[in-house]
């Protein structure tokens, strides 16, 4: 297993051009907790996106049960968010950080990344300022790690991140698990933070699967990431053409695998269940207007779709337009769920082969197990 782990590390280091790699984390949240352990102490001030603006519960406040607040005991503040561009507002964020400094406190960790992650985050625009005040820069790539690997989203390590955390099972089409990418200067503190405090053991069988997906992404990653983004944009355009309120119209809807829609008139929880009955999987999601409207997270104003699995099955923009129609049939036209489900089954039956993956060519051509060397 040590041999397999070394191979996985070498492949990930090549794929992400990362000096330090840890393939042992068992989830994205586990990776984030390792980052918090390495770079913060309980009570430190950190900054991230709020959940209605796309943030993940792993960087949530104490009162929300968030990992950062409730588990690590961090003082969580929020980036300013611009709803027009669906991204962090750089100037207003600097103002908020300056207000923190007026309190006599230091921003210890800036957590870029999101659960709703439509556009690259402004690491480059904020890096020099954050460096000047001694803030460590973290980037949670859980949802977009495959797009980062394919070079089609952003390159957080080159843009200024000290540490990149991620999940290995979203746009990166691997096993459920996590990963940490960083620089050699942080090697010792990250290893101490990982083991034994957060990883007394890890999922050994997943490490081999991670190695395979890193090899696949070295081979197919650019093509796969490009196809994902094309499909997401096509789905967004198709939904908008059907009359669905797609968020982010002024900035082209999305540059990632995700599409976010406003369904506040009915509710994301209601429509999530209806779509599932029609064999269309989406998830309810809070949107920026939910807090003001006092909507509950069980039936928030948004729905989130991701196209990475459809893409890996070989679907293209033409299928995205058809899927947009089926979604609209449920959401707007209130068509019979049984009828929609029948159409979904027919569509899905035509796509049974995994694409952007090794087929007759063995993945093992990339490995020389006898010398522990990537070919």
N, C-alpha and C positions, 0 to 999 in steps of 0.2 A: 504493500500500500504506500510506503514511502516513495517507491519508484513511480507509482501512478501519480502521486501528489506532485512530485517534482516535474513530471511531464505536463500536468495541468498548469502549474505555475509558469513554466517556460512558454507554453502556448499562449496563455493569457498575457504574459509580459510582451510577447511579440504582437499580439492582436491590438492591445491598447497602448503599446509603447510606454509601459509602466515599469519603473525601477523596482518597486515592491508590489507583490501580489500575495494575498491570502485567500485561498480557495476553500477554507474550512467553514466559514459562516453558513448557518443552516437556513437563513432567510435574510431578506432585506432589512427587516426591523432588527434582527440580531447584528447585522453589519453596522447599523446606525448606533446601536447601544455600545458596540466596541469603539466607535468613533467618539461618542460622548465620554466613555471611560478614559480614553487616551488624552483628550484635549480639554476636558472640563472637570470642575469640581462642583458638588452640589451647591446650589445658590448662585452659580455664575449666570450671567445674562447671555442668552443666545437669541438669534433672530431667524425667523423662517416665514413662510407664507401661512396665513390662516387657513383653516379647512374650507370655509366658503369660497376662498380665492384659489383653491387648488391644493392646499397643504395636506400632508398626510398625518394621521394620528400619531405616528412615531415621533413627530416634532410638535406634539400638542401640549397644551397647558395642563397643569395639575388637575384643575377642576373638570377637565374633559377626559381625564384618565389617560392622557398622552404619555408616551414612553419618556420623552424629554422631561416633562414636568412631574409626573406621578412616580416614575421608576428612578430617574436620575436626580430629581429634585432641582431642575434647572428653572430659572426665571425666563420664561418664553415671551419674547416680544415679536411683533409682526412687521414684515416688510410692508411698505406702502404699495398699493396695487392700483394699476390703471386699467379700468374696465374696458376702455376703448381699444387698447392694444392687447388686452388679456395677458399682461406681463407686469413685472416689478417696475415701479416708478423710481428711477434712479435718484433724481433730485430730492423728492419727498422722503425717500428712504434715508438719504444722508441727513436730512433735517431731523428725522426721528432718532438716528444714532447720536447726533449732536445733543439732543435732549436727554438721552441716556447718560451721556458724559457730563451734562450739567447736574445730573443727580449724584455725581461723584462715583459713577459705576463705569465699568469697562465692558464693551461688547466682546465676549470671549470667542464666540463661534458664530459665523454667518452660514446658514444652512440653505444653499440653493437646491433646486429640485422640487418635485411636486408629484402629487397623485393625479391631478389633472394637469397635464404637461403638454400644452399645444405648441409652444414656441420656445426656442432656446432662451436661457436666462442670461441677464447682463453681467456675467462674471467679469469680462474684460473691462466694462465701463466702471465697475466698482472696485476692481482689484487694487489699484494704486492707493485709493483712499483707505480701504480696509487694511492694507499693509502699513500705512502710515500711523494707524492707531493700534497696531498689534493684534488684529483680529485674525484668527485662523479661518480659512475658507474650506467649507465642506460642500460636496455636491452629491446629492442623492439621485443616482441614475436608474433607480429601480425600474421605472417604466420605459426608459429610452435607451437602455444599455446596448441593445442590438443596433439601434440607429447610430449610437456613438461608435460601436465597433465597425459599422459599415461606412463611417466617415461622412454621414449625411445629416447630422444634427448639429452638434457642437463637440469640441474637443476640450473637456473641462480641465484636464491636467495641463495642457498647453495654454489655456486661458487664465490659469492662476490658482486652480484648486490645490489645496494641500492634501486632501484625501477625497477619494471617490468611493462611495458605497453603492451597492446595487443588488438587484435580484437577478437570478439566472434563468428565469422562466417566464418572462413577459415578451418584450420584443427580442430579447436574446432567447432563442427557442430551445432552451436546455431543461435540465431537471429542476424541480423546486429546490431553491437554495439561495445562497448569497455569495458576495465577493467583496473584497476590499482592494483598491488600487491606490498606490501612493508613491512616495519618494524614499530613497534609501535613508535619508536623514531622520525619518520617522520610524524606521524599521523596529528599533528596540521598544519604543513606547507602544507601538501597535501590537507587537507580539505579546507584551506583558498584558495589555488590555484584553487581548483575545483569549489567552490561555494562562491560568485556569479560570479566571473570573467569569468569562462569558461563554467559554467553550471547554467544559470539562471533558467532553467528547464531541465528535461530530459524525455526520452521516457518510461513512467511508464509501459506500456504494455510489453515492451521488458524485463523488470527486471524479471517478472515471467517466461518468456521463458528462460532467462539465468539460473534461478534456476533449471529448468528442465534439461537443458543440463549439468549443473554441477553434478546433481544427476546421469544422464546417464553415464557421464565419470567416476564417482566413481565406477559404476557397470561394465562398458564395456571398459573403457579407455585404459587399457594395451593391451587388445586384438585388439582393433581398431587401436591404434598407430602402433603396430607390423605389422598388415596387410597392413597399408598404406605404410610403409617403404619397405616391401617385394614387393608390387606392383610397387612402384616407381623404385626400382632396376631392376625389371623384365622388365618394360617398357624401361628403359635406355638400358639394355642389348639387348632387342629385336630390338630397333631402330638401335643400333650399328651393329647388325647382318645383318640388312637390308641395311647397307651402309650409314646410316645417321651419320653425324659428331656430336656425343654427347660430350659435354664439360665435362671435369673431368675424363677422362679415367684412368689416372695414379693413381687416388685415389678412384676408384670404383664408379664414376659418382655421387652418391648421398647417403646421410644418412637421407634425409627428404622426403617430399611428392613431391618434385619438380624435374623436369628433364629439363635441358637447352641444346638446340642444336644450332649449328652454321649453319645458312642458308644464309651467307653473299653473296653467289653467286647470289641468287635470291632476297633476302630481306624479313625480318620478316613481314613487313606491307603487302606486296603482298601475302605471304603465309598465313598470319592470315586470310585474306579475303577469300582466296580459301578454306582453311580448314573449315571455317564457312559455306560456301556454301555446303560443304560435310557433314555438321552436326557434325563437330569436333571442339570443342571450345578450342582455345589456345590464347595466347597473344604475340604480338611482344614485344621484350625486347632488350634493349641495352646490348652489351657484351663488354669486355675489349678492343677489337681491334677497336671499332667503332670510337672513337675520333681520333685516328691516321689515320684511313681510311676516316675520314670526312663524315661518314654516319649520316644521320638525324634520329631523334627519330621516325619520322613517317614511316620510312622504315629501321630499324636498322638491325644488323647482326644476331640477335638471335630470337628464339621462346622459350617460357616457357610453360611447361605443369604441371598440378597438378592432382594427382590421388585420392585425398581424397573423392570426391563425387562418383567416380566409385567404390571405396572401400566400401563406405556406402551403395551402392546399391547391394553389394554382389559379385562384380567381383573379380577375383583371378589372379595369375600370368599367367595362360593359356589365359585368356582374354586379358591381357596386351600384350602378344606376337602377338595376332591377331590385336589388336589396333595399335601396332607398324607397322605391315604390311600395314594397311589401311593408316596410316600417310605417310609411305614411298611411297605408291601408288600415293599420291597427290604430295609429295615434289620431289621425284626422278623420278618416272615412268611417271608422268604427265598424269595419268589415268583420264578418264571422271569423273568429279565431281558428275554427276548424278548417275553414277554406284556406286561410293563409298558411296554416301548418302543412297542408297537403302540398302547396306550391313550394314551401321551404324544403320539404323532404325530397321533392323531385329535383330541385336545384342542387341540394347537397349530395345527392346520389351520383351526380356527374363529376364529383371531385373527390376521389378516394386515394390519390397518390400524393405523398409528401414531396414537395419541391424544395429547391435550395438545400439539398441534403445529399450525403453520399448514397449511391445506389450500388452499382456493380463494382465500383472502385472502393476497395476496403479503406476504412479510416486509418487502419493500422499502417498504411504506407507512410504516414506522417511520423511514426514512432519507431525507434530502435530500442526495444526493451532491454536488450543485452548491455547496451552502453548508456542507457538512460539519456538518450539524445533525440531531440526533435530533428527530423530529416529535412 
